[in-house]
Amino acid sequence: MNWLSSRFELARGGSTQNMRPMEGLRGLAVFLVFLVHYVTLVQPWVANSPELLGLGGRLHAVGNTGVDLFFVLSGYLIYGSLIARPQAFGRFIWRRFVRIYPAFLVVFAVYLGLSFAFPAESKIPGSALGATAYLLQNLLLLPGLFPIEPMITVAWSLSYEMFYYLVVPLIIWALGLRERSPAWRAAFFLGLSLLTIAYCASYGGHVRLIMFVAGILVYEALPFLRAGSPGGTAGLLALLLGLAATWLPWGGPAAFALKISILYVTFFVLCLACFRDPAMWLSRRFSWTPLRWLGNMSYSYYLLHGLALKASFLLLGKLLPPGGHEAWYFWTLLPLMFGLSLLPTAALFLLVERPLSLVSGSGRDGRPAPSLSAKGLV
């Protein structure tokens, strides 16, 4: 246990109580993302069961919210660190690059090698010029915000993250937000969210960017709503409501904007409930050590788990070819595949992400682990 603790604890050796719920929320987020890929890959084994296929579709929809929860947490942490004190833009961006690229480049190299080893599965264009352009686009994290298919399937979200890293310091500087009141800042970002929702509902667009703003609003609201902020029951109900909203049957840009808007509100309530009081029962549930450790390695898991799952299902196909199987198979295979996906992703975390992107005993960007209390991100 001490060996695991020394390698998977990040929040000042686990002593910073109010970092623990955030680590657990990261663990929840990455498990939700796992569900997306699990139900996609297990389909051939349950193809004869309409009930399981329907359940898989609902789990897939729920799992997609994991990325949105990551965006909220990033919005909270990054905005809090920037609004608390001035930072040199170049130094801030360099820290973000160091945080993202070491693990990304290793996984990128693995995908590149597999693309050459299995050309039928490769996404790389056949021409030299097309291949060079495609690889550069992926290295620059352009897929996602731009209509480019990512080589690493999940890497589309990194373009959203990088966009946020580049834009939010400029907004803070251009509008002098450090000199503005919290109420003014909250009103500005709420208005920005509403305009984005209205535009994307009418014309389409990257409405999921507002999830970063939900995290910003958590940061601004927390110091003033502690006494009257949502409790654990409200936080849990908000989480369940947000996940259930993904099952709304409507389609089109307006419906998608509505679903994201519901997540915007419910994840705001969830995070506010978890961060307001580390001793509250919901915060303690999200402080469960295995969940926190999963959250601490969530970036490595996020990048590599899809490939690990695909390899596991390919091996399963040799041992147990797809066909009609009962529900027990669907549920028994889920924890097995999750456990198998932990092995290579933990190795990536321990061998690459932690030593190169994280400093032992420090926060996730190499500085002392931030507090989630008012103005505590420095």
WOTANOR-V969305 format. One record per residue. N is the residue number from 1. SS is DSSP state (@ for helix, = for strand, . for the rest). Layout:
# WOTANOR-V969305
n=N ss=SS
n=N ss=SS
This chain:
# WOTANOR-V969305
n=1 ss=.
n=2 ss=@
n=3 ss=@
n=4 ss=@
n=5 ss=@
n=6 ss=@
n=7 ss=@
n=8 ss=@
n=9 ss=.
n=10 ss=.
n=11 ss=.
n=12 ss=@
n=13 ss=@
n=14 ss=@
n=15 ss=.
n=16 ss=.
n=17 ss=@
n=18 ss=@
n=19 ss=@
n=20 ss=@
n=21 ss=@
n=22 ss=@
n=23 ss=@
n=24 ss=@
n=25 ss=@
n=26 ss=@
n=27 ss=@
n=28 ss=@
n=29 ss=@
n=30 ss=@
n=31 ss=@
n=32 ss=@
n=33 ss=@
n=34 ss=@
n=35 ss=@
n=36 ss=@
n=37 ss=@
n=38 ss=@
n=39 ss=@
n=40 ss=@
n=41 ss=@
n=42 ss=.
n=43 ss=@
n=44 ss=@
n=45 ss=@
n=46 ss=.
n=47 ss=.
n=48 ss=.
n=49 ss=.
n=50 ss=@
n=51 ss=@
n=52 ss=@
n=53 ss=@
n=54 ss=@
n=55 ss=@
n=56 ss=@
n=57 ss=@
n=58 ss=@
n=59 ss=@
n=60 ss=@
n=61 ss=@
n=62 ss=@
n=63 ss=@
n=64 ss=.
n=65 ss=@
n=66 ss=@
n=67 ss=@
n=68 ss=@
n=69 ss=@
n=70 ss=@
n=71 ss=@
n=72 ss=@
n=73 ss=@
n=74 ss=@
n=75 ss=@
n=76 ss=@
n=77 ss=@
n=78 ss=@
n=79 ss=@
n=80 ss=@
n=81 ss=@
n=82 ss=@
n=83 ss=@
n=84 ss=@
n=85 ss=.
n=86 ss=.
n=87 ss=.
n=88 ss=.
n=89 ss=@
n=90 ss=@
n=91 ss=@
n=92 ss=@
n=93 ss=@
n=94 ss=@
n=95 ss=@
n=96 ss=@
n=97 ss=@
n=98 ss=@
n=99 ss=@
n=100 ss=@
n=101 ss=@
n=102 ss=@
n=103 ss=@
n=104 ss=@
n=105 ss=@
n=106 ss=@
n=107 ss=@
n=108 ss=@
n=109 ss=@
n=110 ss=@
n=111 ss=@
n=112 ss=@
n=113 ss=@
n=114 ss=@
n=115 ss=@
n=116 ss=@
n=117 ss=@
n=118 ss=.
n=119 ss=@
n=120 ss=@
n=121 ss=@
n=122 ss=.
n=123 ss=.
n=124 ss=.
n=125 ss=.
n=126 ss=.
n=127 ss=.
n=128 ss=@
n=129 ss=@
n=130 ss=@
n=131 ss=@
n=132 ss=@
n=133 ss=@
n=134 ss=@
n=135 ss=@
n=136 ss=@
n=137 ss=@
n=138 ss=@
n=139 ss=@
n=140 ss=.
n=141 ss=.
n=142 ss=.
n=143 ss==
n=144 ss=.
n=145 ss=.
n=146 ss==
n=147 ss=.
n=148 ss=.
n=149 ss=.
n=150 ss=.
n=151 ss=.
n=152 ss=.
n=153 ss=@
n=154 ss=@
n=155 ss=@
n=156 ss=@
n=157 ss=@
n=158 ss=@
n=159 ss=@
n=160 ss=@
n=161 ss=@
n=162 ss=@
n=163 ss=@
n=164 ss=@
n=165 ss=@
n=166 ss=@
n=167 ss=@
n=168 ss=@
n=169 ss=@
n=170 ss=@
n=171 ss=@
n=172 ss=@
n=173 ss=@
n=174 ss=@
n=175 ss=.
n=176 ss=.
n=177 ss=@
n=178 ss=@
n=179 ss=@
n=180 ss=.
n=181 ss=.
n=182 ss=@
n=183 ss=@
n=184 ss=@
n=185 ss=@
n=186 ss=@
n=187 ss=@
n=188 ss=@
n=189 ss=@
n=190 ss=@
n=191 ss=@
n=192 ss=@
n=193 ss=@
n=194 ss=@
n=195 ss=@
n=196 ss=@
n=197 ss=@
n=198 ss=@
n=199 ss=@
n=200 ss=@
n=201 ss=@
n=202 ss=@
n=203 ss=@
n=204 ss=.
n=205 ss=.
n=206 ss=.
n=207 ss=@
n=208 ss=@
n=209 ss=@
n=210 ss=@
n=211 ss=@
n=212 ss=@
n=213 ss=@
n=214 ss=@
n=215 ss=@
n=216 ss=@
n=217 ss=@
n=218 ss=@
n=219 ss=@
n=220 ss=@
n=221 ss=@
n=222 ss=@
n=223 ss=.
n=224 ss=.
n=225 ss=.
n=226 ss=.
n=227 ss=.
n=228 ss=.
n=229 ss=.
n=230 ss=.
n=231 ss=.
n=232 ss=@
n=233 ss=@
n=234 ss=@
n=235 ss=@
n=236 ss=@
n=237 ss=@
n=238 ss=@
n=239 ss=@
n=240 ss=@
n=241 ss=@
n=242 ss=@
n=243 ss=@
n=244 ss=@
n=245 ss=@
n=246 ss=.
n=247 ss=.
n=248 ss=.
n=249 ss=.
n=250 ss=.
n=251 ss=.
n=252 ss=.
n=253 ss=@
n=254 ss=@
n=255 ss=@
n=256 ss=@
n=257 ss=@
n=258 ss=@
n=259 ss=@
n=260 ss=@
n=261 ss=@
n=262 ss=@
n=263 ss=@
n=264 ss=@
n=265 ss=@
n=266 ss=@
n=267 ss=@
n=268 ss=@
n=269 ss=@
n=270 ss=@
n=271 ss=@
n=272 ss=@
n=273 ss=@
n=274 ss=@
n=275 ss=@
n=276 ss=@
n=277 ss=.
n=278 ss=.
n=279 ss=.
n=280 ss=.
n=281 ss=@
n=282 ss=@
n=283 ss=@
n=284 ss=@
n=285 ss=@
n=286 ss=.
n=287 ss=.
n=288 ss=.
n=289 ss=@
n=290 ss=@
n=291 ss=@
n=292 ss=@
n=293 ss=@
n=294 ss=@
n=295 ss=@
n=296 ss=@
n=297 ss=.
n=298 ss=@
n=299 ss=@
n=300 ss=@
n=301 ss=@
n=302 ss=@
n=303 ss=@
n=304 ss=@
n=305 ss=@
n=306 ss=@
n=307 ss=@
n=308 ss=@
n=309 ss=@
n=310 ss=@
n=311 ss=@
n=312 ss=@
n=313 ss=@
n=314 ss=@
n=315 ss=@
n=316 ss=@
n=317 ss=@
n=318 ss=@
n=319 ss=@
n=320 ss=.
n=321 ss=.
n=322 ss=.
n=323 ss=.
n=324 ss=.
n=325 ss=.
n=326 ss=.
n=327 ss=@
n=328 ss=@
n=329 ss=@
n=330 ss=@
n=331 ss=@
n=332 ss=@
n=333 ss=@
n=334 ss=@
n=335 ss=@
n=336 ss=@
n=337 ss=@
n=338 ss=@
n=339 ss=@
n=340 ss=@
n=341 ss=@
n=342 ss=@
n=343 ss=@
n=344 ss=@
n=345 ss=@
n=346 ss=@
n=347 ss=@
n=348 ss=@
n=349 ss=@
n=350 ss=@
n=351 ss=@
n=352 ss=@
n=353 ss=@
n=354 ss=@
n=355 ss=@
n=356 ss=@
n=357 ss=@
n=358 ss=.
n=359 ss=.
n=360 ss=.
n=361 ss=.
n=362 ss=.
n=363 ss=.
n=364 ss=.
n=365 ss=.
n=366 ss=.
n=367 ss=.
n=368 ss=.
n=369 ss=.
n=370 ss=.
n=371 ss=.
n=372 ss=.
n=373 ss=.
n=374 ss=.
n=375 ss=.
n=376 ss=.
n=377 ss=.
n=378 ss=.
